[in-house]
Each structure stands twice: as C-alpha cells, then as structure tokens.
Amino acid sequence: MAAAAFFLGAPHWWQRGLARSALVIGGGGLFVCTTAYLSVFVAILITVLPFVLVIAFFTDFFGGLF
C-alpha cells in the first residue's frame, strides 16, 4: 500500500489508476483480515467466558465482592 501511495503522484493517468485500485484492494484486504481475526476472538470469548465466570464464582476469585 505504501508503494501504491507513492505512485499516486505518477505522471501517467494509468499509473495513478493502478495505484488507486491497489489502495482499494489493499484496504479491503486489511478490513477482511481484521474482521476475520476479530470474529475468531469473539467466538473464543463467547465460548470460554461462561466457564471462566463459573469457575471464578465457585473458587471465590473475586474475594467476596459479589
């Protein structure tokens, strides 16, 4: 994406067009990767959190706060 940003100032119109499309494709790829990792993190959190809370409740992890 840095190379594409560099070519936005290119003298030819087709180079600038390729640079713009590379930025769009690169940004889309970053968005998809971010949402994929985030969805995996949320799925693990939803799966593990109830077990962690039950274990914390029965082992008095919170020290009588609740």
mmCIF file as Biopython writes it, N, C-alpha, C and O atoms, coordinates in Angstrom:
data_model
#
loop_
_atom_site.group_PDB
_atom_site.id
_atom_site.type_symbol
_atom_site.label_atom_id
_atom_site.label_alt_id
_atom_site.label_comp_id
_atom_site.label_asym_id
_atom_site.label_entity_id
_atom_site.label_seq_id
_atom_site.pdbx_PDB_ins_code
_atom_site.Cartn_x
_atom_site.Cartn_y
_atom_site.Cartn_z
_atom_site.occupancy
_atom_site.B_iso_or_equiv
_atom_site.auth_seq_id
_atom_site.auth_asym_id
_atom_site.pdbx_PDB_model_num
ATOM 1   N N  . MET A ? 1  ? 0.816   -1.181  0.000   1.0 0.0 1  A 1 
ATOM 2   C CA . MET A ? 1  ? 0.000   0.000   0.000   1.0 0.0 1  A 1 
ATOM 3   C C  . MET A ? 1  ? 0.867   1.255   0.000   1.0 0.0 1  A 1 
ATOM 4   O O  . MET A ? 1  ? 0.469   2.285   -0.543  1.0 0.0 1  A 1 
ATOM 5   N N  . ALA A ? 2  ? 2.048   1.172   0.606   1.0 0.0 2  A 1 
ATOM 6   C CA . ALA A ? 2  ? 2.940   2.327   0.593   1.0 0.0 2  A 1 
ATOM 7   C C  . ALA A ? 2  ? 3.428   2.609   -0.822  1.0 0.0 2  A 1 
ATOM 8   O O  . ALA A ? 2  ? 3.548   3.767   -1.223  1.0 0.0 2  A 1 
ATOM 9   N N  . ALA A ? 3  ? 3.709   1.554   -1.573  1.0 0.0 3  A 1 
ATOM 10  C CA . ALA A ? 3  ? 4.133   1.745   -2.963  1.0 0.0 3  A 1 
ATOM 11  C C  . ALA A ? 3  ? 3.003   2.339   -3.788  1.0 0.0 3  A 1 
ATOM 12  O O  . ALA A ? 3  ? 3.242   3.183   -4.651  1.0 0.0 3  A 1 
ATOM 13  N N  . ALA A ? 4  ? 1.778   1.906   -3.532  1.0 0.0 4  A 1 
ATOM 14  C CA . ALA A ? 4  ? 0.635   2.458   -4.256  1.0 0.0 4  A 1 
ATOM 15  C C  . ALA A ? 4  ? 0.456   3.937   -3.927  1.0 0.0 4  A 1 
ATOM 16  O O  . ALA A ? 4  ? 0.151   4.739   -4.809  1.0 0.0 4  A 1 
ATOM 17  N N  . ALA A ? 5  ? 0.642   4.293   -2.671  1.0 0.0 5  A 1 
ATOM 18  C CA . ALA A ? 5  ? 0.542   5.709   -2.296  1.0 0.0 5  A 1 
ATOM 19  C C  . ALA A ? 5  ? 1.644   6.525   -2.961  1.0 0.0 5  A 1 
ATOM 20  O O  . ALA A ? 5  ? 1.430   7.682   -3.324  1.0 0.0 5  A 1 
ATOM 21  N N  . PHE A ? 6  ? 2.814   5.929   -3.120  1.0 0.0 6  A 1 
ATOM 22  C CA . PHE A ? 6  ? 3.904   6.615   -3.805  1.0 0.0 6  A 1 
ATOM 23  C C  . PHE A ? 6  ? 3.542   6.875   -5.271  1.0 0.0 6  A 1 
ATOM 24  O O  . PHE A ? 6  ? 3.852   7.939   -5.808  1.0 0.0 6  A 1 
ATOM 25  N N  . PHE A ? 7  ? 2.884   5.901   -5.919  1.0 0.0 7  A 1 
ATOM 26  C CA . PHE A ? 7  ? 2.551   6.041   -7.334  1.0 0.0 7  A 1 
ATOM 27  C C  . PHE A ? 7  ? 1.323   6.920   -7.588  1.0 0.0 7  A 1 
ATOM 28  O O  . PHE A ? 7  ? 0.969   7.136   -8.747  1.0 0.0 7  A 1 
ATOM 29  N N  . LEU A ? 8  ? 0.667   7.429   -6.550  1.0 0.0 8  A 1 
ATOM 30  C CA . LEU A ? 8  ? -0.442  8.350   -6.770  1.0 0.0 8  A 1 
ATOM 31  C C  . LEU A ? 8  ? 0.025   9.648   -7.423  1.0 0.0 8  A 1 
ATOM 32  O O  . LEU A ? 8  ? -0.773  10.361  -8.031  1.0 0.0 8  A 1 
ATOM 33  N N  . GLY A ? 9  ? 1.306   9.951   -7.299  1.0 0.0 9  A 1 
ATOM 34  C CA . GLY A ? 9  ? 1.847   11.141  -7.928  1.0 0.0 9  A 1 
ATOM 35  C C  . GLY A ? 9  ? 2.527   10.864  -9.255  1.0 0.0 9  A 1 
ATOM 36  O O  . GLY A ? 9  ? 3.297   11.691  -9.742  1.0 0.0 9  A 1 
ATOM 37  N N  . ALA A ? 10 ? 2.251   9.713   -9.845  1.0 0.0 10 A 1 
ATOM 38  C CA . ALA A ? 10 ? 2.898   9.337   -11.100 1.0 0.0 10 A 1 
ATOM 39  C C  . ALA A ? 10 ? 2.426   10.251  -12.239 1.0 0.0 10 A 1 
ATOM 40  O O  . ALA A ? 10 ? 1.324   10.796  -12.179 1.0 0.0 10 A 1 
ATOM 41  N N  . PRO A ? 11 ? 3.244   10.414  -13.260 1.0 0.0 11 A 1 
ATOM 42  C CA . PRO A ? 11 ? 2.883   11.329  -14.345 1.0 0.0 11 A 1 
ATOM 43  C C  . PRO A ? 11 ? 1.826   10.778  -15.300 1.0 0.0 11 A 1 
ATOM 44  O O  . PRO A ? 11 ? 1.142   11.559  -15.961 1.0 0.0 11 A 1 
ATOM 45  N N  . HIS A ? 12 ? 1.673   9.460   -15.392 1.0 0.0 12 A 1 
ATOM 46  C CA . HIS A ? 12 ? 0.729   8.876   -16.345 1.0 0.0 12 A 1 
ATOM 47  C C  . HIS A ? 12 ? -0.585  8.535   -15.656 1.0 0.0 12 A 1 
ATOM 48  O O  . HIS A ? 12 ? -0.603  8.106   -14.502 1.0 0.0 12 A 1 
ATOM 49  N N  . TRP A ? 13 ? -1.686  8.731   -16.381 1.0 0.0 13 A 1 
ATOM 50  C CA . TRP A ? 13 ? -3.010  8.514   -15.803 1.0 0.0 13 A 1 
ATOM 51  C C  . TRP A ? 13 ? -3.235  7.046   -15.460 1.0 0.0 13 A 1 
ATOM 52  O O  . TRP A ? 13 ? -3.910  6.746   -14.475 1.0 0.0 13 A 1 
ATOM 53  N N  . TRP A ? 14 ? -2.686  6.128   -16.246 1.0 0.0 14 A 1 
ATOM 54  C CA . TRP A ? 14 ? -2.928  4.712   -15.982 1.0 0.0 14 A 1 
ATOM 55  C C  . TRP A ? 14 ? -2.150  4.235   -14.763 1.0 0.0 14 A 1 
ATOM 56  O O  . TRP A ? 14 ? -2.581  3.300   -14.089 1.0 0.0 14 A 1 
ATOM 57  N N  . GLN A ? 15 ? -1.015  4.857   -14.467 1.0 0.0 15 A 1 
ATOM 58  C CA . GLN A ? 15 ? -0.278  4.516   -13.246 1.0 0.0 15 A 1 
ATOM 59  C C  . GLN A ? 15 ? -1.026  4.987   -12.006 1.0 0.0 15 A 1 
ATOM 60  O O  . GLN A ? 15 ? -1.074  4.294   -10.990 1.0 0.0 15 A 1 
ATOM 61  N N  . ARG A ? 16 ? -1.611  6.183   -12.108 1.0 0.0 16 A 1 
ATOM 62  C CA . ARG A ? 16 ? -2.398  6.670   -10.977 1.0 0.0 16 A 1 
ATOM 63  C C  . ARG A ? 16 ? -3.641  5.822   -10.765 1.0 0.0 16 A 1 
ATOM 64  O O  . ARG A ? 16 ? -4.045  5.586   -9.626  1.0 0.0 16 A 1 
ATOM 65  N N  . GLY A ? 17 ? -4.254  5.360   -11.856 1.0 0.0 17 A 1 
ATOM 66  C CA . GLY A ? 17 ? -5.419  4.483   -11.744 1.0 0.0 17 A 1 
ATOM 67  C C  . GLY A ? 17 ? -5.071  3.152   -11.095 1.0 0.0 17 A 1 
ATOM 68  O O  . GLY A ? 17 ? -5.814  2.651   -10.250 1.0 0.0 17 A 1 
ATOM 69  N N  . LEU A ? 18 ? -3.936  2.579   -11.493 1.0 0.0 18 A 1 
ATOM 70  C CA . LEU A ? 18 ? -3.496  1.336   -10.858 1.0 0.0 18 A 1 
ATOM 71  C C  . LEU A ? 18 ? -3.184  1.548   -9.377  1.0 0.0 18 A 1 
ATOM 72  O O  . LEU A ? 18 ? -3.466  0.686   -8.545  1.0 0.0 18 A 1 
ATOM 73  N N  . ALA A ? 19 ? -2.603  2.696   -9.060  1.0 0.0 19 A 1 
ATOM 74  C CA . ALA A ? 19 ? -2.298  2.990   -7.660  1.0 0.0 19 A 1 
ATOM 75  C C  . ALA A ? 19 ? -3.575  3.109   -6.835  1.0 0.0 19 A 1 
ATOM 76  O O  . ALA A ? 19 ? -3.637  2.609   -5.712  1.0 0.0 19 A 1 
ATOM 77  N N  . ARG A ? 20 ? -4.600  3.772   -7.390  1.0 0.0 20 A 1 
ATOM 78  C CA . ARG A ? 20 ? -5.865  3.897   -6.665  1.0 0.0 20 A 1 
ATOM 79  C C  . ARG A ? 20 ? -6.514  2.530   -6.455  1.0 0.0 20 A 1 
ATOM 80  O O  . ARG A ? 20 ? -7.006  2.235   -5.366  1.0 0.0 20 A 1 
ATOM 81  N N  . SER A ? 21 ? -6.517  1.696   -7.498  1.0 0.0 21 A 1 
ATOM 82  C CA . SER A ? 21 ? -7.126  0.371   -7.349  1.0 0.0 21 A 1 
ATOM 83  C C  . SER A ? 21 ? -6.320  -0.487  -6.376  1.0 0.0 21 A 1 
ATOM 84  O O  . SER A ? 21 ? -6.903  -1.288  -5.646  1.0 0.0 21 A 1 
ATOM 85  N N  . ALA A ? 22 ? -4.994  -0.341  -6.348  1.0 0.0 22 A 1 
ATOM 86  C CA . ALA A ? 22 ? -4.181  -1.089  -5.386  1.0 0.0 22 A 1 
ATOM 87  C C  . ALA A ? 22 ? -4.491  -0.665  -3.961  1.0 0.0 22 A 1 
ATOM 88  O O  . ALA A ? 22 ? -4.513  -1.501  -3.057  1.0 0.0 22 A 1 
ATOM 89  N N  . LEU A ? 23 ? -4.733  0.628   -3.747  1.0 0.0 23 A 1 
ATOM 90  C CA . LEU A ? 23 ? -5.104  1.092   -2.412  1.0 0.0 23 A 1 
ATOM 91  C C  . LEU A ? 23 ? -6.458  0.532   -1.988  1.0 0.0 23 A 1 
ATOM 92  O O  . LEU A ? 23 ? -6.639  0.149   -0.832  1.0 0.0 23 A 1 
ATOM 93  N N  . VAL A ? 24 ? -7.407  0.483   -2.916  1.0 0.0 24 A 1 
ATOM 94  C CA . VAL A ? 24 ? -8.727  -0.054  -2.591  1.0 0.0 24 A 1 
ATOM 95  C C  . VAL A ? 24 ? -8.633  -1.540  -2.279  1.0 0.0 24 A 1 
ATOM 96  O O  . VAL A ? 24 ? -9.225  -2.007  -1.305  1.0 0.0 24 A 1 
ATOM 97  N N  . ILE A ? 25 ? -7.898  -2.284  -3.091  1.0 0.0 25 A 1 
ATOM 98  C CA . ILE A ? 25 ? -7.761  -3.724  -2.860  1.0 0.0 25 A 1 
ATOM 99  C C  . ILE A ? 25 ? -7.006  -3.980  -1.557  1.0 0.0 25 A 1 
ATOM 100 O O  . ILE A ? 25 ? -7.388  -4.859  -0.784  1.0 0.0 25 A 1 
ATOM 101 N N  . GLY A ? 26 ? -5.940  -3.221  -1.309  1.0 0.0 26 A 1 
ATOM 102 C CA . GLY A ? 26 ? -5.191  -3.389  -0.070  1.0 0.0 26 A 1 
ATOM 103 C C  . GLY A ? 26 ? -6.013  -3.044  1.161   1.0 0.0 26 A 1 
ATOM 104 O O  . GLY A ? 26 ? -5.949  -3.748  2.169   1.0 0.0 26 A 1 
ATOM 105 N N  . GLY A ? 27 ? -6.778  -1.978  1.087   1.0 0.0 27 A 1 
ATOM 106 C CA . GLY A ? 27 ? -7.646  -1.609  2.205   1.0 0.0 27 A 1 
ATOM 107 C C  . GLY A ? 27 ? -8.730  -2.635  2.452   1.0 0.0 27 A 1 
ATOM 108 O O  . GLY A ? 27 ? -9.061  -2.940  3.598   1.0 0.0 27 A 1 
ATOM 109 N N  . GLY A ? 28 ? -9.288  -3.170  1.367   1.0 0.0 28 A 1 
ATOM 110 C CA . GLY A ? 28 ? -10.288 -4.228  1.524   1.0 0.0 28 A 1 
ATOM 111 C C  . GLY A ? 28 ? -9.701  -5.473  2.154   1.0 0.0 28 A 1 
ATOM 112 O O  . GLY A ? 28 ? -10.341 -6.125  2.980   1.0 0.0 28 A 1 
ATOM 113 N N  . GLY A ? 29 ? -8.472  -5.803  1.759   1.0 0.0 29 A 1 
ATOM 114 C CA . GLY A ? 29 ? -7.810  -6.959  2.349   1.0 0.0 29 A 1 
ATOM 115 C C  . GLY A ? 29 ? -7.544  -6.771  3.834   1.0 0.0 29 A 1 
ATOM 116 O O  . GLY A ? 29 ? -7.726  -7.696  4.625   1.0 0.0 29 A 1 
ATOM 117 N N  . LEU A ? 30 ? -7.113  -5.576  4.209   1.0 0.0 30 A 1 
ATOM 118 C CA . LEU A ? 30 ? -6.896  -5.301  5.631   1.0 0.0 30 A 1 
ATOM 119 C C  . LEU A ? 30 ? -8.196  -5.386  6.417   1.0 0.0 30 A 1 
ATOM 120 O O  . LEU A ? 30 ? -8.214  -5.890  7.540   1.0 0.0 30 A 1 
ATOM 121 N N  . PHE A ? 31 ? -9.279  -4.898  5.833   1.0 0.0 31 A 1 
ATOM 122 C CA . PHE A ? 31 ? -10.573 -4.952  6.509   1.0 0.0 31 A 1 
ATOM 123 C C  . PHE A ? 31 ? -11.022 -6.394  6.712   1.0 0.0 31 A 1 
ATOM 124 O O  . PHE A ? 31 ? -11.488 -6.753  7.793   1.0 0.0 31 A 1 
ATOM 125 N N  . VAL A ? 32 ? -10.885 -7.223  5.678   1.0 0.0 32 A 1 
ATOM 126 C CA . VAL A ? 32 ? -11.309 -8.621  5.776   1.0 0.0 32 A 1 
ATOM 127 C C  . VAL A ? 32 ? -10.459 -9.364  6.798   1.0 0.0 32 A 1 
ATOM 128 O O  . VAL A ? 32 ? -10.989 -10.143 7.590   1.0 0.0 32 A 1 
ATOM 129 N N  . CYS A ? 33 ? -9.146  -9.135  6.791   1.0 0.0 33 A 1 
ATOM 130 C CA . CYS A ? 33 ? -8.277  -9.803  7.766   1.0 0.0 33 A 1 
ATOM 131 C C  . CYS A ? 33 ? -8.626  -9.380  9.186   1.0 0.0 33 A 1 
ATOM 132 O O  . CYS A ? 33 ? -8.652  -10.208 10.097  1.0 0.0 33 A 1 
ATOM 133 N N  . THR A ? 34 ? -8.890  -8.104  9.371   1.0 0.0 34 A 1 
ATOM 134 C CA . THR A ? 34 ? -9.221  -7.614  10.704  1.0 0.0 34 A 1 
ATOM 135 C C  . THR A ? 34 ? -10.526 -8.221  11.197  1.0 0.0 34 A 1 
ATOM 136 O O  . THR A ? 34 ? -10.609 -8.653  12.347  1.0 0.0 34 A 1 
ATOM 137 N N  . THR A ? 35 ? -11.540 -8.260  10.351  1.0 0.0 35 A 1 
ATOM 138 C CA . THR A ? 35 ? -12.816 -8.832  10.783  1.0 0.0 35 A 1 
ATOM 139 C C  . THR A ? 35 ? -12.715 -10.328 10.989  1.0 0.0 35 A 1 
ATOM 140 O O  . THR A ? 35 ? -13.411 -10.873 11.845  1.0 0.0 35 A 1 
ATOM 141 N N  . ALA A ? 36 ? -11.870 -11.012 10.231  1.0 0.0 36 A 1 
ATOM 142 C CA . ALA A ? 36 ? -11.702 -12.453 10.432  1.0 0.0 36 A 1 
ATOM 143 C C  . ALA A ? 36 ? -11.058 -12.727 11.782  1.0 0.0 36 A 1 
ATOM 144 O O  . ALA A ? 36 ? -11.532 -13.583 12.529  1.0 0.0 36 A 1 
ATOM 145 N N  . TYR A ? 37 ? -9.982  -12.010 12.107  1.0 0.0 37 A 1 
ATOM 146 C CA . TYR A ? 37 ? -9.336  -12.204 13.401  1.0 0.0 37 A 1 
ATOM 147 C C  . TYR A ? 37 ? -10.263 -11.799 14.538  1.0 0.0 37 A 1 
ATOM 148 O O  . TYR A ? 37 ? -10.298 -12.458 15.578  1.0 0.0 37 A 1 
ATOM 149 N N  . LEU A ? 38 ? -11.006 -10.729 14.347  1.0 0.0 38 A 1 
ATOM 150 C CA . LEU A ? 38 ? -11.918 -10.273 15.383  1.0 0.0 38 A 1 
ATOM 151 C C  . LEU A ? 38 ? -13.036 -11.281 15.606  1.0 0.0 38 A 1 
ATOM 152 O O  . LEU A ? 38 ? -13.443 -11.507 16.746  1.0 0.0 38 A 1 
ATOM 153 N N  . SER A ? 39 ? -13.539 -11.889 14.537  1.0 0.0 39 A 1 
ATOM 154 C CA . SER A ? 39 ? -14.612 -12.871 14.694  1.0 0.0 39 A 1 
ATOM 155 C C  . SER A ? 39 ? -14.112 -14.113 15.422  1.0 0.0 39 A 1 
ATOM 156 O O  . SER A ? 39 ? -14.849 -14.697 16.216  1.0 0.0 39 A 1 
ATOM 157 N N  . VAL A ? 40 ? -12.875 -14.526 15.166  1.0 0.0 40 A 1 
ATOM 158 C CA . VAL A ? 40 ? -12.309 -15.666 15.891  1.0 0.0 40 A 1 
ATOM 159 C C  . VAL A ? 40 ? -12.156 -15.312 17.370  1.0 0.0 40 A 1 
ATOM 160 O O  . VAL A ? 40 ? -12.481 -16.128 18.233  1.0 0.0 40 A 1 
ATOM 161 N N  . PHE A ? 41 ? -11.673 -14.120 17.671  1.0 0.0 41 A 1 
ATOM 162 C CA . PHE A ? 41 ? -11.514 -13.688 19.058  1.0 0.0 41 A 1 
ATOM 163 C C  . PHE A ? 41 ? -12.862 -13.648 19.777  1.0 0.0 41 A 1 
ATOM 164 O O  . PHE A ? 41 ? -12.969 -14.107 20.915  1.0 0.0 41 A 1 
ATOM 165 N N  . VAL A ? 42 ? -13.880 -13.109 19.133  1.0 0.0 42 A 1 
ATOM 166 C CA . VAL A ? 42 ? -15.207 -13.021 19.755  1.0 0.0 42 A 1 
ATOM 167 C C  . VAL A ? 42 ? -15.795 -14.414 19.963  1.0 0.0 42 A 1 
ATOM 168 O O  . VAL A ? 42 ? -16.426 -14.665 20.989  1.0 0.0 42 A 1 
ATOM 169 N N  . ALA A ? 43 ? -15.600 -15.320 19.009  1.0 0.0 43 A 1 
ATOM 170 C CA . ALA A ? 43 ? -16.110 -16.678 19.162  1.0 0.0 43 A 1 
ATOM 171 C C  . ALA A ? 43 ? -15.446 -17.383 20.340  1.0 0.0 43 A 1 
ATOM 172 O O  . ALA A ? 43 ? -16.118 -18.078 21.102  1.0 0.0 43 A 1 
ATOM 173 N N  . ILE A ? 44 ? -14.147 -17.214 20.493  1.0 0.0 44 A 1 
ATOM 174 C CA . ILE A ? 44 ? -13.451 -17.819 21.636  1.0 0.0 44 A 1 
ATOM 175 C C  . ILE A ? 44 ? -13.931 -17.193 22.939  1.0 0.0 44 A 1 
ATOM 176 O O  . ILE A ? 44 ? -14.135 -17.895 23.929  1.0 0.0 44 A 1 
ATOM 177 N N  . LEU A ? 45 ? -14.111 -15.885 22.941  1.0 0.0 45 A 1 
ATOM 178 C CA . LEU A ? 45 ? -14.571 -15.195 24.141  1.0 0.0 45 A 1 
ATOM 179 C C  . LEU A ? 45 ? -15.964 -15.662 24.551  1.0 0.0 45 A 1 
ATOM 180 O O  . LEU A ? 45 ? -16.208 -15.908 25.732  1.0 0.0 45 A 1 
ATOM 181 N N  . ILE A ? 46 ? -16.871 -15.786 23.599  1.0 0.0 46 A 1 
ATOM 182 C CA . ILE A ? 46 ? -18.232 -16.226 23.902  1.0 0.0 46 A 1 
ATOM 183 C C  . ILE A ? 46 ? -18.231 -17.666 24.398  1.0 0.0 46 A 1 
ATOM 184 O O  . ILE A ? 46 ? -19.027 -18.024 25.265  1.0 0.0 46 A 1 
ATOM 185 N N  . THR A ? 47 ? -17.350 -18.485 23.858  1.0 0.0 47 A 1 
ATOM 186 C CA . THR A ? 47 ? -17.306 -19.889 24.255  1.0 0.0 47 A 1 
ATOM 187 C C  . THR A ? 47 ? -16.686 -20.068 25.637  1.0 0.0 47 A 1 
ATOM 188 O O  . THR A ? 47 ? -17.169 -20.882 26.424  1.0 0.0 47 A 1 
ATOM 189 N N  . VAL A ? 48 ? -15.645 -19.335 25.942  1.0 0.0 48 A 1 
ATOM 190 C CA . VAL A ? 48 ? -14.872 -19.562 27.167  1.0 0.0 48 A 1 
ATOM 191 C C  . VAL A ? 48 ? -15.398 -18.753 28.351  1.0 0.0 48 A 1 
ATOM 192 O O  . VAL A ? 48 ? -15.271 -19.191 29.494  1.0 0.0 48 A 1 
ATOM 193 N N  . LEU A ? 49 ? -15.972 -17.609 28.106  1.0 0.0 49 A 1 
ATOM 194 C CA . LEU A ? 49 ? -16.351 -16.697 29.192  1.0 0.0 49 A 1 
ATOM 195 C C  . LEU A ? 49 ? -17.309 -17.319 30.209  1.0 0.0 49 A 1 
ATOM 196 O O  . LEU A ? 49 ? -17.087 -17.124 31.404  1.0 0.0 49 A 1 
ATOM 197 N N  . PRO A ? 50 ? -18.351 -18.048 29.827  1.0 0.0 50 A 1 
ATOM 198 C CA . PRO A ? 50 ? -19.221 -18.647 30.854  1.0 0.0 50 A 1 
ATOM 199 C C  . PRO A ? 50 ? -18.477 -19.606 31.779  1.0 0.0 50 A 1 
ATOM 200 O O  . PRO A ? 50 ? -18.707 -19.600 32.989  1.0 0.0 50 A 1 
ATOM 201 N N  . PHE A ? 51 ? -17.591 -20.428 31.223  1.0 0.0 51 A 1 
ATOM 202 C CA . PHE A ? 51 ? -16.826 -21.356 32.055  1.0 0.0 51 A 1 
ATOM 203 C C  . PHE A ? 51 ? -15.917 -20.606 33.024  1.0 0.0 51 A 1 
ATOM 204 O O  . PHE A ? 51 ? -15.795 -20.982 34.190  1.0 0.0 51 A 1 
ATOM 205 N N  . VAL A ? 52 ? -15.290 -19.555 32.540  1.0 0.0 52 A 1 
ATOM 206 C CA . VAL A ? 52 ? -14.398 -18.765 33.392  1.0 0.0 52 A 1 
ATOM 207 C C  . VAL A ? 52 ? -15.180 -18.104 34.515  1.0 0.0 52 A 1 
ATOM 208 O O  . VAL A ? 52 ? -14.709 -18.064 35.651  1.0 0.0 52 A 1 
ATOM 209 N N  . LEU A ? 53 ? -16.362 -17.586 34.220  1.0 0.0 53 A 1 
ATOM 210 C CA . LEU A ? 53 ? -17.156 -16.932 35.259  1.0 0.0 53 A 1 
ATOM 211 C C  . LEU A ? 53 ? -17.650 -17.925 36.295  1.0 0.0 53 A 1 
ATOM 212 O O  . LEU A ? 53 ? -17.672 -17.607 37.484  1.0 0.0 53 A 1 
ATOM 213 N N  . VAL A ? 54 ? -18.049 -19.120 35.877  1.0 0.0 54 A 1 
ATOM 214 C CA . VAL A ? 54 ? -18.499 -20.141 36.822  1.0 0.0 54 A 1 
ATOM 215 C C  . VAL A ? 54 ? -17.341 -20.588 37.704  1.0 0.0 54 A 1 
ATOM 216 O O  . VAL A ? 54 ? -17.502 -20.718 38.918  1.0 0.0 54 A 1 
ATOM 217 N N  . ILE A ? 55 ? -16.184 -20.822 37.113  1.0 0.0 55 A 1 
ATOM 218 C CA . ILE A ? 55 ? -15.019 -21.229 37.899  1.0 0.0 55 A 1 
ATOM 219 C C  . ILE A ? 55 ? -14.624 -20.113 38.873  1.0 0.0 55 A 1 
ATOM 220 O O  . ILE A ? 55 ? -14.293 -20.387 40.027  1.0 0.0 55 A 1 
ATOM 221 N N  . ALA A ? 56 ? -14.656 -18.869 38.416  1.0 0.0 56 A 1 
ATOM 222 C CA . ALA A ? 56 ? -14.312 -17.749 39.288  1.0 0.0 56 A 1 
ATOM 223 C C  . ALA A ? 56 ? -15.306 -17.619 40.430  1.0 0.0 56 A 1 
ATOM 224 O O  . ALA A ? 56 ? -14.923 -17.248 41.540  1.0 0.0 56 A 1 
ATOM 225 N N  . PHE A ? 57 ? -16.577 -17.917 40.180  1.0 0.0 57 A 1 
ATOM 226 C CA . PHE A ? 57 ? -17.601 -17.817 41.227  1.0 0.0 57 A 1 
ATOM 227 C C  . PHE A ? 57 ? -17.389 -18.881 42.303  1.0 0.0 57 A 1 
ATOM 228 O O  . PHE A ? 57 ? -17.469 -18.587 43.495  1.0 0.0 57 A 1 
ATOM 229 N N  . PHE A ? 58 ? -17.120 -20.110 41.881  1.0 0.0 58 A 1 
ATOM 230 C CA . PHE A ? 58 ? -17.001 -21.196 42.843  1.0 0.0 58 A 1 
ATOM 231 C C  . PHE A ? 58 ? -15.646 -21.241 43.538  1.0 0.0 58 A 1 
ATOM 232 O O  . PHE A ? 58 ? -15.527 -21.889 44.578  1.0 0.0 58 A 1 
ATOM 233 N N  . THR A ? 59 ? -14.640 -20.592 43.020  1.0 0.0 59 A 1 
ATOM 234 C CA . THR A ? 59 ? -13.341 -20.566 43.690  1.0 0.0 59 A 1 
ATOM 235 C C  . THR A ? 59 ? -13.143 -19.271 44.470  1.0 0.0 59 A 1 
ATOM 236 O O  . THR A ? 59 ? -12.047 -19.014 44.969  1.0 0.0 59 A 1 
ATOM 237 N N  . ASP A ? 60 ? -14.174 -18.465 44.580  1.0 0.0 60 A 1 
ATOM 238 C CA . ASP A ? 60 ? -14.114 -17.190 45.291  1.0 0.0 60 A 1 
ATOM 239 C C  . ASP A ? 60 ? -12.989 -16.316 44.756  1.0 0.0 60 A 1 
ATOM 240 O O  . ASP A ? 60 ? -12.217 -15.729 45.514  1.0 0.0 60 A 1 
ATOM 241 N N  . PHE A ? 61 ? -12.918 -16.244 43.452  1.0 0.0 61 A 1 
ATOM 242 C CA . PHE A ? 61 ? -11.864 -15.470 42.787  1.0 0.0 61 A 1 
ATOM 243 C C  . PHE A ? 61 ? -12.006 -13.980 43.055  1.0 0.0 61 A 1 
ATOM 244 O O  . PHE A ? 61 ? -11.007 -13.269 43.170  1.0 0.0 61 A 1 
ATOM 245 N N  . PHE A ? 62 ? -13.224 -13.512 43.152  1.0 0.0 62 A 1 
ATOM 246 C CA . PHE A ? 62 ? -13.460 -12.082 43.312  1.0 0.0 62 A 1 
ATOM 247 C C  . PHE A ? 62 ? -13.328 -11.636 44.761  1.0 0.0 62 A 1 
ATOM 248 O O  . PHE A ? 62 ? -13.460 -10.444 45.042  1.0 0.0 62 A 1 
ATOM 249 N N  . GLY A ? 63 ? -13.077 -12.528 45.668  1.0 0.0 63 A 1 
ATOM 250 C CA . GLY A ? 63 ? -12.824 -12.167 47.067  1.0 0.0 63 A 1 
ATOM 251 C C  . GLY A ? 63 ? -14.015 -11.583 47.793  1.0 0.0 63 A 1 
ATOM 252 O O  . GLY A ? 63 ? -13.834 -10.691 48.622  1.0 0.0 63 A 1 
ATOM 253 N N  . GLY A ? 64 ? -15.214 -12.039 47.525  1.0 0.0 64 A 1 
ATOM 254 C CA . GLY A ? 64 ? -16.405 -11.591 48.216  1.0 0.0 64 A 1 
ATOM 255 C C  . GLY A ? 64 ? -16.956 -10.262 47.750  1.0 0.0 64 A 1 
ATOM 256 O O  . GLY A ? 64 ? -17.732 -9.629  48.466  1.0 0.0 64 A 1 
ATOM 257 N N  . LEU A ? 65 ? -16.564 -9.822  46.551  1.0 0.0 65 A 1 
ATOM 258 C CA . LEU A ? 65 ? -17.111 -8.569  46.040  1.0 0.0 65 A 1 
ATOM 259 C C  . LEU A ? 65 ? -18.558 -8.722  45.613  1.0 0.0 65 A 1 
ATOM 260 O O  . LEU A ? 65 ? -19.314 -7.751  45.623  1.0 0.0 65 A 1 
ATOM 261 N N  . PHE A ? 66 ? -18.949 -9.921  45.240  1.0 0.0 66 A 1 
ATOM 262 C CA . PHE A ? 66 ? -20.316 -10.136 44.743  1.0 0.0 66 A 1 
ATOM 263 C C  . PHE A ? 66 ? -21.063 -11.081 45.660  1.0 0.0 66 A 1 
ATOM 264 O O  . PHE A ? 66 ? -22.229 -11.388 45.413  1.0 0.0 66 A 1 
#
